[in-house]
């Protein structure tokens, strides 16, 4: 618990900034919806007819004129990308920063097993993701109430759940990589998150690339599929959970065995 | 029981040698010095003992427990001070000390306060605001506040001013008198000679000698100082020649009769044949060719 508390304390500013930015962006998007709604007219059908561009962002399957359709596309991108970047950064730095900042020697010469260090650090990353999602979900619900829109709570829950699982998966994969790095790697983390996002766009553009949805967690966070199907794609989700397990397993195995160099 | 015992301990970094065939024994209650130049393998030995790196071969025990066994139990009985005092830069000194005690699941507030007082450490400052010397003091408090049975200190006094060095060694002596074992690596040979009961010399990853500091200082090699000449006699086994305007000094490790015979033919105004200090012996070990 000491290490979890320590990690939460060390990461509180970063968590606060990311949570504030994502919540603010989500809130702004929701608050401007009534104004956009009145000006929408045929924009919705125009968006739906933009061919590959619409498909890339799932706008061909969503009604932009309805609140959940708008929320799925706009807010999905904010929460999806913002959350993914935060999760990737948190995961990739959590183990490697100790070696980069030469604090691993201090930490690991205390009577705490490496396994315990790894689990406590992983728990702190997961807790931060939980905190970010709880706050952003609360801000979202408050904002929706403020504009007086009706929403399907089940759909909203499924969207947030999908993004939460996505963040857990990305954080876990980056956590695994973190154990192999000795000198930080925020660029690698952000790069992975961006790559996974664009893989999903490519998968949306071409039927031949649809297999990429098994690789990227953005496959099961596709708002259009969740809103139209009212459920998460369990196939993509299952593959995502396997990647999560591999990331965590690799991280634990590597960190418990590795030499900590000065 | 031995506080530290290594048997053929070996560590390679890939193909590069860290330490090889290290057989080191430190008795419980000893004040033990570990001498070696940079890259000799001192830190590798210490880091292997503490489980930061895994040995390539051999074995080691600390306080009777194998280092590959119950590390947590073992580390709870050890206080370690690394050569580089690196901490979380944004944390305050008092939070680092509290965090260290928390990881040990011990309430060390009283002892920490006492140590901070003796070392004149400002606990309100952030780590990033501290000089190397003050970071070393934080490291000392973290290593000593839980009163362990064994202290492993890697180059502990670098960065400390002479007064603090003296205070630090005074604290260590007190702990040693209370029964704790002190294992200290240092470049400062006068420190080792002054405070340690036993010492070991390491070079290129190999243990060259391990004995009492008194015995290590006692050698057949003598320091010879001649006044009235500026060249040493032409003899084998002469090393470390230092010349001045009308004097010469050198280490002699050969037959004393041959030395006296050679000296009798010189016009000297003064002569001194002395036991070399540990520093000179240390240099002697390092300049010696490998077998």
Interface residues (C-beta under 8 A of the other chain):
Chain A: X2 X3 X6 X10 X101 X102 X103 X104 X105 X106 X107 X108 X109 X110 X111 X112 X113 X257 X259 X260 X261 X262
Chain B: X13 X43 X47 X50 X51 X52 X53 X54 X71 X72 X73 X74 X75 X76 X78 X80 X82 X83 X84 X86 X87 X88 X89 X90 X91 X99 X100 X102 X103 X104 X105 X142
